């Protein structure tokens, strides 16, 4: 029986994220939706009560890594990213989301 690994680009990854800094009120979620759609990942993004942005990314490994880099280094034009945490990374057989969306149920 062959063992799979996170290095297998054909496998789906899921990872939770939280972005800190000046990320609310600067169209961060809108730009995240555009970037995720262009990169080809699914999941969601939403505001939190503490002023951060949270969400989930799902997709093949290279696309998830590209979106993680976008969240950590780029963001929306007016944002100021002070940090980004990624956690709960896991491999999926099938994605749980079929598109990337803005979750308007903040917090």
C-alpha positions as CSV (number, residue, x, y, z in Angstrom):
1,X,0.0,0.0,0.0
2,X,1.4,3.4,-1.0
3,X,1.6,6.1,1.5
4,X,0.5,9.6,0.5
5,X,2.3,12.7,1.6
6,X,1.8,16.5,1.6
7,X,4.3,16.7,-1.2
8,X,1.8,15.0,-3.5
9,X,0.5,18.0,-5.6
10,X,-2.6,16.0,-6.7
11,X,-3.9,15.9,-3.1
12,X,-6.1,18.6,-1.7
13,X,-5.0,20.6,1.3
14,X,-7.1,22.5,3.8
15,X,-5.6,25.1,6.0
16,X,-7.2,27.7,8.4
17,X,-5.8,31.2,8.4
18,X,-6.0,34.5,10.4
19,X,-4.5,37.8,9.2
20,X,-3.7,40.5,11.6
21,X,-3.1,44.3,11.2
22,X,-5.1,46.9,9.4
23,X,-7.1,44.4,7.4
24,X,-10.7,45.5,8.0
25,X,-12.3,48.5,6.2
26,X,-9.7,48.2,3.4
27,X,-11.5,45.8,1.0
28,X,-9.3,42.9,2.2
29,X,-12.1,40.3,1.8
30,X,-13.0,41.6,-1.7
31,X,-9.4,41.3,-2.9
32,X,-9.0,37.9,-1.2
33,X,-12.0,36.7,-3.1
34,X,-10.5,37.9,-6.4
35,X,-7.1,36.4,-5.6
36,X,-8.5,33.1,-4.5
37,X,-10.6,32.8,-7.7
38,X,-7.6,33.7,-9.9
39,X,-5.3,31.2,-8.0
40,X,-7.9,28.5,-7.9
41,X,-8.6,27.8,-4.3
42,X,-11.9,27.4,-2.4
43,X,-13.0,28.3,1.1
44,X,-14.1,31.5,2.7
45,X,-12.9,34.7,4.4
46,X,-14.6,36.8,7.1
47,X,-14.1,39.6,9.6
48,X,-13.6,38.8,13.3
49,X,-14.5,40.9,16.4
50,X,-10.8,41.5,17.2
51,X,-10.2,43.3,13.9
52,X,-8.5,40.4,12.1
53,X,-9.6,38.4,9.0
54,X,-10.1,34.6,9.3
55,X,-10.9,31.9,6.8
56,X,-10.2,28.6,5.3
57,X,-8.2,27.7,2.1
58,X,-8.7,24.5,0.2
59,X,-7.2,23.3,-3.1
60,X,-4.1,21.6,-4.5
61,X,-0.9,22.1,-2.7
62,X,0.7,24.7,-5.1
63,X,-2.4,26.8,-5.2
64,X,-2.9,26.8,-1.4
65,X,0.8,27.9,-1.0
66,X,0.3,30.7,-3.5
67,X,-2.8,31.9,-1.7
68,X,-1.0,31.7,1.7
69,X,1.8,33.9,0.2
70,X,-0.8,36.4,-1.0
71,X,-2.4,36.5,2.5
72,X,0.9,37.0,4.2
73,X,2.7,39.3,1.8
74,X,0.2,41.1,-0.4
75,X,-3.4,41.6,0.7
76,X,-5.5,44.5,-0.5
77,X,-3.7,47.7,-1.7
78,X,-4.6,49.7,1.5
79,X,-4.0,47.0,4.1
80,X,-1.1,46.8,6.5
81,X,-0.4,43.1,7.3
82,X,1.3,42.7,10.7
83,X,1.1,38.9,10.8
84,X,-0.6,35.8,9.5
85,X,-1.2,32.5,11.2
86,X,-1.8,29.2,9.4
87,X,-3.1,26.2,11.4
88,X,-5.0,22.9,11.1
89,X,-3.4,22.0,7.8
90,X,-4.7,18.6,6.7
91,X,-5.0,16.6,3.5
92,X,-8.4,16.0,1.9
93,X,-9.7,13.5,-0.5
94,X,-12.3,15.9,-1.8
95,X,-12.7,19.7,-1.1
96,X,-15.4,20.7,1.3
97,X,-16.0,24.0,-0.5
98,X,-16.8,24.4,-4.2
99,X,-16.0,28.1,-4.5
100,X,-14.3,30.8,-2.4
101,X,-16.7,33.2,-0.8
102,X,-17.0,36.1,1.6
103,X,-18.8,35.0,4.8
104,X,-20.9,37.9,5.9
105,X,-21.6,36.3,9.2
106,X,-18.8,38.2,10.8
107,X,-17.1,36.9,14.0
